[in-house]
Amino acid sequence: MKRWIIGFFILQIGVDLAHSVTVFPFVHYGMFSESFARPDSVEVFEVAVDGKRLRPADYAIYQWDMVQVPLQTLEKKTATNDYSIDKEKMRAGMERIGWTSLYNKLTINLNNTNSFMPWYRDYLGRLLGTPVGTVRVNRAWYRWTGGRLVLVRTENWLNG
């Protein structure tokens, strides 16, 4: 039993070292020691379900994150044509071991082509506990003026 636990921690440390300079369970506290200036503007996603806008104040912070993070991820995918560098690492690794044909079969699932909005609508329905008919997502930009955020512009981003 003890060897299994020790092996797990060694494996975890190896994985952590391969991906960053921080080793779990030890944290590099320097990343929290530098202060930074407040940005002069902020981009947010405004989500409306069946014509009613969702408000952050109506949700716990982790629930609001569950509404926002998929949209941030989609925006990243749109900008980079990938969610992260992991897909390219996976492709290179599978090609190296001769599994190119398997990777090619998985590509459609990795790209999520045209499937985000139906998924997001169902996801919001499960999150909100009610069936969702339509979803509208606007991107809005706010600027700090006089100690408060003032709307600069809004554009429709997604409908479904």
Number of C-alpha atoms within 10 A of each C-alpha: 6 7 8 9 10 11 12 12 14 12 12 15 16 13 13 15 13 11 9 8 10 14 16 14 10 8 10 11 8 7 8 7 7 6 7 6 5 8 8 10 14 15 14 14 20 20 21 16 19 12 11 11 13 14 11 14 8 9 12 10 11 9 13 15 14 14 22 16 12 14 20 14 14 16 15 14 15 11 10 11 11 18 16 12 9 10 15 11 11 12 17 15 14 16 14 10 8 11 13 15 11 12 18 13 10 12 14 10 10 13 14 13 9 8 10 14 15 12 12 17 20 15 17 17 15 12 13 13 9 10 15 16 12 15 20 20 18 16 16 17 17 17 17 15 11 7 7 9 14 14 15 13 11 15 12 12 13 14 13 13
